[in-house]
Amino acid sequence: MVKSNAARRPSRPDPSPRPADPGAGPAAIRLDRLIHERMRLGIVSALAAGEALTFNELKALLRTSDGNLSVHARKLEDAGYVSCSKSFVDRVPQTTYRLTALGRRALQRYLDHMEAVIRIARTA
């Protein structure tokens, strides 16, 4: 029996998890696993604080390698959380990232979920 590649591919994280019910307990809280990863959370947080950042600005801010940043930025771009534009500045290629409206909403949902986790932990 031949299996398709689709059956072997890992499923993508749900980019729009349901809001947490603070009174329902920890099992009801579903974090956006795409943002929850440390480097990706750093990227979206940095972009949320400003209009846009270049690849080199993000790399310096997050103290990471070119490869690590590009892999994580691509995952966020594929999910529609981050937009990427390429241009030339003094004949040097420059990549600029911006947080999209979808990315901003996803970050807000993530922060709401983390606040719910904190509230539950403090009442336990």
Phi, psi and omega in degrees: 000134182261128178260145178282159177297330181298327181289333181269344181290137176292147180286148178284148176296149178291112183288349180228073179296156180290146178299149180281144172262106186305335181268358187271349179096171186300329182296335182279348184268119179243112180277150174286103185294338177294318180276331187298334179297137189307310184292319180292323176297321177298318180296307183293326178294316179297318180290329179291333182281342182220178180290306183203156176224145176280165178305313183293325176294316178297316181300316179291317181298317184269355180051060182227175180272164177303312183296316181297314180296316184293323178296313182289321178296322179296320178299317179292323178293317178299327179280351181085010181278333185228141173251150184233131175232144181242137180211182176240135175235116185052045178066014177250129179297140179223130178254129181238136180246144175225148175278129179278170176299320177298318178296320179295318177295319179297319178296318179298316177299318179300313180296321176299318179295318179295322176297322178295320178299316180297316179299316180295317181296324181286335180268350182284000000 
